[in-house]
Amino acid sequence: MRSNHVLTKLEVSPGPRRRAQIEPFTFSLVAEGVRVTNHRYEEPSNHSYVVTVTDGVPVTCECPADAHFNVTCKHRLAVAIRTPVLQAATKKALADGGTQPANPGEEDHNRGEHLDEASGERPEWCECDGLEDGFPCFECVERGHKDLSDV
Protein backbone atom coordinates (compact mmCIF):
# COMPACT_ATOMS: atom_id res chain seq x y z
CA MET A 1 0.00 0.00 0.00
CA ARG A 2 1.52 3.34 -1.06
CA SER A 3 1.31 6.09 1.53
CA ASN A 4 -0.02 9.50 0.61
CA HIS A 5 1.15 11.00 3.92
CA VAL A 6 2.61 14.48 3.65
CA LEU A 7 5.98 13.20 4.97
CA THR A 8 6.46 11.26 1.73
CA LYS A 9 6.56 14.63 -0.06
CA LEU A 10 9.34 16.02 2.14
CA GLU A 11 13.06 15.29 2.51
CA VAL A 12 13.03 13.97 6.08
CA SER A 13 16.12 13.50 8.25
CA PRO A 14 15.98 11.65 11.61
CA GLY A 15 17.36 14.56 13.70
CA PRO A 16 14.85 17.25 12.68
CA ARG A 17 12.07 14.66 12.64
CA ARG A 18 12.70 13.65 16.24
CA ARG A 19 12.94 17.29 17.35
CA ALA A 20 9.67 18.07 15.56
CA GLN A 21 8.03 15.30 17.58
CA ILE A 22 9.34 16.18 21.03
CA GLU A 23 10.07 19.92 21.23
CA PRO A 24 7.39 22.20 22.76
CA PHE A 25 5.99 24.15 19.81
CA THR A 26 2.99 26.45 19.63
CA PHE A 27 1.23 27.19 16.37
CA SER A 28 -0.79 30.17 15.18
CA LEU A 29 -2.31 30.87 11.80
CA VAL A 30 -1.07 34.00 10.08
CA ALA A 31 -1.76 35.39 6.60
CA GLU A 32 1.46 33.84 5.24
CA GLY A 33 0.88 30.39 6.77
CA VAL A 34 1.59 29.02 10.26
CA ARG A 35 3.76 30.74 12.86
CA VAL A 36 5.71 28.03 14.72
CA THR A 37 7.27 29.06 18.03
CA ASN A 38 9.70 26.82 19.88
CA HIS A 39 9.32 27.19 23.66
CA ARG A 40 12.36 25.05 24.40
CA TYR A 41 14.47 28.19 24.43
CA GLU A 42 14.73 30.89 27.10
CA GLU A 43 13.42 33.51 24.65
CA PRO A 44 10.86 31.75 22.42
CA SER A 45 10.19 34.93 20.43
CA ASN A 46 13.70 34.56 18.98
CA HIS A 47 12.77 31.08 17.78
CA SER A 48 9.50 31.84 16.00
CA TYR A 49 9.22 31.31 12.24
CA VAL A 50 6.49 31.30 9.60
CA VAL A 51 5.98 28.08 7.65
CA THR A 52 4.26 28.43 4.27
CA VAL A 53 1.85 25.63 3.33
CA THR A 54 0.98 25.04 -0.33
CA ASP A 55 -1.46 22.32 -1.43
CA GLY A 56 -1.30 20.69 1.99
CA VAL A 57 2.52 20.55 2.12
CA PRO A 58 4.74 22.75 4.33
CA VAL A 59 7.03 24.05 1.57
CA THR A 60 9.13 26.82 3.15
CA CYS A 61 10.17 28.18 6.52
CA GLU A 62 11.84 31.45 7.53
CA CYS A 63 14.33 29.66 9.79
CA PRO A 64 18.07 29.54 8.99
CA ALA A 65 18.09 25.73 8.82
CA ASP A 66 15.54 25.69 6.00
CA ALA A 67 17.72 28.06 3.98
CA HIS A 68 21.04 26.29 4.61
CA PHE A 69 20.28 22.56 4.56
CA ASN A 70 18.82 20.21 1.95
CA VAL A 71 16.48 18.47 4.41
CA THR A 72 13.16 19.66 5.79
CA CYS A 73 13.54 21.77 8.94
CA LYS A 74 11.93 20.81 12.26
CA HIS A 75 9.38 23.65 11.97
CA ARG A 76 8.01 22.37 8.64
CA LEU A 77 8.01 18.82 10.03
CA ALA A 78 6.21 19.99 13.19
CA VAL A 79 3.41 21.36 11.01
CA ALA A 80 3.39 18.26 8.79
CA ILE A 81 2.96 15.76 11.65
CA ARG A 82 0.18 17.68 13.39
CA THR A 83 -2.84 16.99 11.23
CA PRO A 84 -5.14 19.67 12.73
CA VAL A 85 -2.48 22.37 12.25
CA LEU A 86 -1.80 21.27 8.67
CA GLN A 87 -5.53 21.10 7.89
CA ALA A 88 -6.14 24.56 9.37
CA ALA A 89 -3.32 26.01 7.27
CA THR A 90 -4.70 24.31 4.16
CA LYS A 91 -8.28 25.59 4.50
CA LYS A 92 -9.15 28.45 2.22
CA ALA A 93 -10.80 31.65 3.45
CA LEU A 94 -14.27 32.45 2.14
CA ALA A 95 -15.45 35.92 1.17
CA ASP A 96 -17.39 36.23 4.46
CA GLY A 97 -14.24 35.46 6.48
CA GLY A 98 -15.17 31.84 7.19
CA THR A 99 -13.27 28.83 5.92
CA GLN A 100 -14.00 25.75 3.88
CA PRO A 101 -12.19 22.42 3.88
CA ALA A 102 -9.52 21.96 1.20
CA ASN A 103 -11.50 18.92 0.02
CA PRO A 104 -15.16 19.71 0.82
CA GLY A 105 -17.17 16.78 2.13
CA GLU A 106 -14.11 14.75 3.12
CA GLU A 107 -13.30 16.18 6.52
CA ASP A 108 -15.18 13.53 8.53
CA HIS A 109 -15.72 10.68 6.06
CA ASN A 110 -13.30 8.39 7.93
CA ARG A 111 -14.55 9.17 11.46
CA GLY A 112 -16.30 5.81 11.85
CA GLU A 113 -13.35 3.66 10.80
CA HIS A 114 -11.45 1.68 13.41
CA LEU A 115 -7.90 0.38 13.58
CA ASP A 116 -7.39 -3.34 13.11
CA GLU A 117 -3.92 -3.89 14.58
CA ALA A 118 -4.04 -7.65 13.98
CA SER A 119 -4.47 -7.34 10.20
CA GLY A 120 -1.93 -4.53 9.84
CA GLU A 121 -4.51 -2.57 7.81
CA ARG A 122 -4.89 1.05 8.83
CA PRO A 123 -7.62 3.50 7.83
CA GLU A 124 -6.67 6.30 5.49
CA TRP A 125 -6.67 8.78 8.38
CA CYS A 126 -4.03 6.87 10.39
CA GLU A 127 -0.58 8.42 9.91
CA CYS A 128 1.37 6.36 12.48
CA ASP A 129 3.57 4.72 9.83
CA GLY A 130 5.24 8.07 9.18
CA LEU A 131 6.36 8.54 12.80
CA GLU A 132 9.42 7.25 14.69
CA ASP A 133 9.80 5.38 17.96
CA GLY A 134 6.23 4.10 18.08
CA PHE A 135 4.70 7.57 18.42
CA PRO A 136 1.02 7.48 17.48
CA CYS A 137 -0.39 10.04 15.07
CA PHE A 138 -2.72 12.76 16.33
CA GLU A 139 -5.82 11.10 14.85
CA CYS A 140 -5.16 7.79 16.67
CA VAL A 141 -4.75 9.64 19.97
CA GLU A 142 -7.77 11.89 19.37
CA ARG A 143 -10.00 8.93 18.47
CA GLY A 144 -8.81 6.93 21.47
CA HIS A 145 -7.15 4.16 19.46
CA LYS A 146 -3.71 4.80 20.96
CA ASP A 147 -2.42 6.56 24.04
CA LEU A 148 0.74 8.62 24.40
CA SER A 149 1.43 6.96 27.75
CA ASP A 150 2.05 3.69 25.87
CA VAL A 151 5.13 5.16 24.14
BELNORBEL-V290706 format. One record per residue. N is the residue number from 1. RES is the residue in one small letter. SS is DSSP state (2 for helix, 1 for strand, 0 for the rest). D_CENTER is the distance of its C-alpha to the mean C-alpha in Angstrom with 1 decimal. Layout:
# BELNORBEL-V290706
N/RES/SS/D_CENTER, N/RES/SS/D_CENTER
This chain:
# BELNORBEL-V290706
1/m/0/21.1, 2/r/0/18.9, 3/s/0/15.1, 4/n/0/13.4, 5/h/0/9.8, 6/v/2/8.0, 7/l/2/8.7, 8/t/2/12.3, 9/k/2/12.4, 10/l/0/11.7, 11/e/0/14.3, 12/v/0/12.9, 13/s/0/15.3, 14/p/2/15.7, 15/g/2/16.3, 16/p/2/13.3, 17/r/2/11.1, 18/r/2/13.0, 19/r/2/13.1, 20/a/2/9.3, 21/q/2/9.7, 22/i/2/12.9, 23/e/0/13.5, 24/p/0/13.9, 25/f/1/11.7, 26/t/1/12.3, 27/f/1/10.8, 28/s/1/13.2, 29/l/1/13.5, 30/v/1/16.3, 31/a/0/18.2, 32/e/0/16.8, 33/g/1/13.1, 34/v/1/11.0, 35/r/1/13.1, 36/v/1/11.5, 37/t/1/14.4, 38/n/1/15.0, 39/h/0/17.6, 40/r/0/18.7, 41/y/0/21.3, 42/e/0/24.5, 43/e/0/23.9, 44/p/2/20.2, 45/s/2/21.3, 46/n/2/22.0, 47/h/2/18.5, 48/s/1/16.7, 49/y/1/15.4, 50/v/1/14.2, 51/v/1/11.4, 52/t/1/12.6, 53/v/1/10.7, 54/t/1/13.2, 55/d/0/13.4, 56/g/0/9.7, 57/v/1/9.1, 58/p/1/8.6, 59/v/1/12.3, 60/t/1/13.9, 61/c/1/13.9, 62/e/0/17.2, 63/c/0/17.2, 64/p/2/20.1, 65/a/2/18.3, 66/d/2/16.6, 67/a/2/20.1, 68/h/2/22.0, 69/f/0/20.2, 70/n/0/19.4, 71/v/0/16.1, 72/t/0/12.6, 73/c/0/12.6, 74/k/2/10.7, 75/h/2/9.6, 76/r/2/8.0, 77/l/2/6.4, 78/a/2/5.5, 79/v/2/3.8, 80/a/2/2.7, 81/i/0/2.7, 82/r/0/3.0, 83/t/2/4.6, 84/p/2/7.3, 85/v/2/6.2, 86/l/2/5.2, 87/q/2/8.4, 88/a/2/10.3, 89/a/2/10.1, 90/t/2/11.2, 91/k/0/14.0, 92/k/1/17.3, 93/a/1/19.9, 94/l/0/23.2, 95/a/0/26.6, 96/d/0/27.1, 97/g/0/24.0, 98/g/0/22.1, 99/t/1/19.1, 100/q/1/18.8, 101/p/0/16.1, 102/a/0/15.3, 103/n/0/17.0, 104/p/0/19.6, 105/g/0/20.8, 106/e/0/17.9, 107/e/0/15.7, 108/d/0/17.6, 109/h/0/19.5, 110/n/0/18.0, 111/r/0/18.5, 112/g/0/21.7, 113/e/0/20.8, 114/h/0/21.1, 115/l/0/20.2, 116/d/1/23.3, 117/e/0/22.9, 118/a/0/26.5, 119/s/0/26.1, 120/g/0/22.8, 121/e/1/21.7, 122/r/0/18.3, 123/p/0/17.5, 124/e/0/15.3, 125/w/0/12.7, 126/c/0/12.5, 127/e/0/9.9, 128/c/2/11.8, 129/d/2/13.4, 130/g/2/10.7, 131/l/0/10.7, 132/e/0/13.8, 133/d/0/16.6, 134/g/0/16.3, 135/f/0/13.3, 136/p/0/12.5, 137/c/0/9.3, 138/f/2/8.8, 139/e/2/11.0, 140/c/2/13.6, 141/v/2/14.0, 142/e/2/14.1, 143/r/0/16.7, 144/g/0/18.6, 145/h/0/18.6, 146/k/0/17.5, 147/d/0/18.0, 148/l/2/16.5, 149/s/2/20.2, 150/d/2/20.8, 151/v/0/18.8
